[in-house]
C-alpha cells in the first residue's frame, strides 16, 4: 500500500477511503464520487485516491474494457490514442492507481459487478448500473496531462498524450510493479515517462 493511501481515513473494516469518496452517516460510499472533493482534487492537482499533491508531469488512471480496447487498437495500428470523451474518474499518482486497480473489486476482476447505480444518470454515467459486469480487460494508463471542467453537479476530465499502458485481465499482475513504484517513491526516484 502506498504510504499516502495508508494515511487515509478508514472505514469500519479498516479499508482506506479514497480522497473523492463521499461519506454518509459516518460511512464511506465507495462506489460514488463526491462532487466537491473531486473538484478540489482537479483544481489543486491532487491525487483522487490519496489526496496528496501530484507533481508536474504524467498522471495515471484506471480504465475499463472499452477504453482499454481502444488504446490497444490505436497502439497496434501505430496511431496516437486520443479520446476526447470526458470521464468522471480523476487522475492520480502511478502507485495509487496501480494499488486502486488491485483493491477495488470492480477494477480488479473482469467478473466483478457494480454495487450501486449512478445517482443521477446522464451521458457520462449511463453505464454505471448496479449489477453491471466489468467484463474484458482493464488497464492502468499514464497520460502526460489532464484537463477538467467543474459543472454544477459533476467534474469532467479528459486525458491527453498517452505515456504508459499496462493492460490486465486480473489486476494482481501489477503487484511487482506496484512494489517497485513504492520503492522508487520512498527513495525519491522519479519514474521516466513511458
C-alpha positions in Angstrom: 0.0 0.0 0.0 1.4 3.4 -0.9 2.2 5.4 2.2 -0.2 8.2 1.3 -3.0 5.7 0.9 -2.2 4.2 4.3 -2.6 7.6 5.9 -6.2 8.0 4.6 -9.2 7.7 6.9 -10.5 4.1 7.1 -13.9 2.5 7.2 -15.1 0.2 10.0 -13.4 -2.8 8.2 -10.1 -0.9 8.1 -10.1 -0.1 4.3 -8.6 3.2 3.4 -11.1 5.6 1.9 -10.1 7.4 -1.4 -10.0 11.2 -1.4 -13.0 11.6 -3.7 -15.3 9.2 -1.8 -18.3 10.7 -0.1 -19.3 9.9 3.4 -22.9 9.4 4.6 -23.9 8.9 8.2 -20.2 8.3 9.1 -19.7 5.6 6.4 -18.0 5.9 3.1 -20.0 5.3 -0.1 -17.2 3.7 -2.1 -19.0 3.4 -5.4 -19.8 7.1 -5.6 -17.8 10.3 -6.2 -18.1 13.4 -4.0 -18.5 16.4 -6.3 -16.8 19.0 -4.0 -13.9 16.6 -3.2 -13.4 15.7 -6.9 -13.4 19.5 -7.8 -10.9 20.2 -5.1 -8.6 17.4 -6.4 -8.9 18.7 -10.0 -8.2 22.3 -9.1 -5.4 21.6 -6.7 -3.8 18.8 -8.8 -4.4 16.3 -6.0 -4.5 12.6 -6.4 -8.1 11.3 -6.5 -7.0 8.3 -4.4 -4.7 9.6 -1.7 -5.5 13.4 -1.9 -1.8 14.4 -1.9 -0.3 16.8 -4.5 0.7 15.3 -7.8 4.0 16.8 -9.2 4.1 18.3 -12.7 4.3 15.6 -15.3 2.3 12.5 -16.1 -0.8 11.4 -14.3 -2.5 8.0 -14.2 -5.9 6.5 -14.1 -7.6 3.1 -14.3 -9.7 2.4 -17.4 -12.3 -0.2 -18.3 -12.7 -2.6 -21.2 -13.9 -0.1 -23.9 -11.1 2.3 -23.4 -8.5 -0.5 -22.9 -9.6 -1.9 -26.3 -9.4 1.5 -28.0 -5.9 2.2 -26.7 -4.7 -1.3 -27.6 -6.2 -0.9 -31.1 -4.5 2.5 -31.6 -1.2 1.3 -30.4 -1.3 -1.8 -32.6 -2.1 0.4 -35.6 0.8 2.8 -34.8 -1.6 5.6 -34.2 -1.7 8.0 -31.3 -4.5 7.4 -28.8 -7.0 10.3 -28.5 -10.2 10.1 -26.6 -12.0 13.4 -26.3 -15.0 11.9 -24.4 -15.0 13.2 -20.8 -14.9 10.9 -17.8 -15.8 11.3 -14.2 -12.7 9.5 -13.0 -9.9 11.8 -11.9 -6.2 11.2 -12.1 -3.7 10.1 -9.5 -0.2 9.0 -8.7 1.1 6.0 -10.5 1.4 4.0 -7.3 -2.1 5.0 -6.1 -3.6 3.9 -9.4 -1.7 0.6 -9.5 -2.9 0.0 -6.0 -6.5 1.0 -6.8 -6.6 -1.3 -9.7 -5.9 -4.3 -7.4 -8.0 -3.5 -4.3 -11.2 -2.1 -5.9 -13.2 -5.3 -6.8 -14.8 -3.7 -9.9 -11.4 -2.6 -11.3 -9.5 -5.8 -10.3 -11.5 -8.6 -11.9 -13.5 -9.0 -15.2 -16.3 -10.8 -13.4 -16.8 -8.1 -10.8 -20.2 -6.3 -10.7 -21.1 -2.8 -9.8 -22.6 -2.4 -6.3 -24.5 0.8 -7.0 -26.1 2.7 -9.9 -25.3 6.3 -10.7 -27.5 8.6 -8.6 -28.4 10.9 -11.5 -27.6 9.0 -14.7 -26.6 11.1 -17.7 -24.4 10.7 -20.8 -21.2 10.3 -18.8 -22.8 7.9 -16.2 -25.4 5.9 -18.1 -23.1 2.8 -17.9 -23.0 3.0 -14.1 -25.7 0.5 -13.3 -26.0 -1.8 -10.3 -25.1 -5.3 -11.2 -23.2 -4.4 -14.4 -20.3 -6.7 -15.0 -16.9 -5.1 -15.8 -16.1 -7.8 -18.3 -13.0 -7.7 -20.6 -9.6 -6.2 -19.8 -8.9 -3.1 -17.8 -5.7 -1.1 -17.7 -3.6 1.3 -15.7 -2.8 4.2 -18.1 -0.5 7.1 -17.8 -1.1 10.4 -19.6 1.1 13.5 -20.0 -1.6 15.8 -18.7 -5.3 16.2 -18.0 -7.9 18.8 -18.5 -11.0 19.3 -16.4 -14.3 21.2 -16.2 -16.3 21.7 -13.0 -20.0 21.8 -13.7 -22.9 22.3 -11.3 -23.2 18.6 -10.5 -20.1 16.8 -11.8 -16.4 17.1 -12.6 -15.4 16.0 -16.0 -11.9 15.0 -17.0 -10.1 14.5 -20.3 -6.6 12.9 -20.6 -4.0 13.9 -23.2 -0.9 12.2 -24.7 -0.6 8.5 -23.7 2.7 7.8 -21.9 2.1 4.3 -20.4 -0.3 1.4 -21.0 -0.5 -1.5 -18.6 -3.5 -3.8 -19.5 -4.8 -6.5 -17.3 -7.5 -9.2 -17.0 -6.8 -9.6 -13.3 -5.1 -6.6 -11.8 -2.8 -8.6 -9.5 -0.4 -8.7 -12.4 0.6 -5.2 -11.3 1.8 -6.3 -7.9 5.5 -6.4 -8.6 5.3 -3.0 -10.5 3.4 -1.5 -7.5 6.2 -2.7 -5.2 8.8 -1.2 -7.4 6.9 2.1 -7.7 6.6 2.3 -3.9 10.3 1.6 -3.5 11.1 4.3 -6.1 8.8 6.8 -4.4 10.4 6.0 -1.0 13.8 6.5 -2.4 12.9 9.8 -4.1 13.5 8.3 -7.6 11.4 9.5 -10.4 9.9 7.1 -13.0 10.6 8.1 -16.6 7.6 8.6 -18.8 6.8 5.5 -20.9 
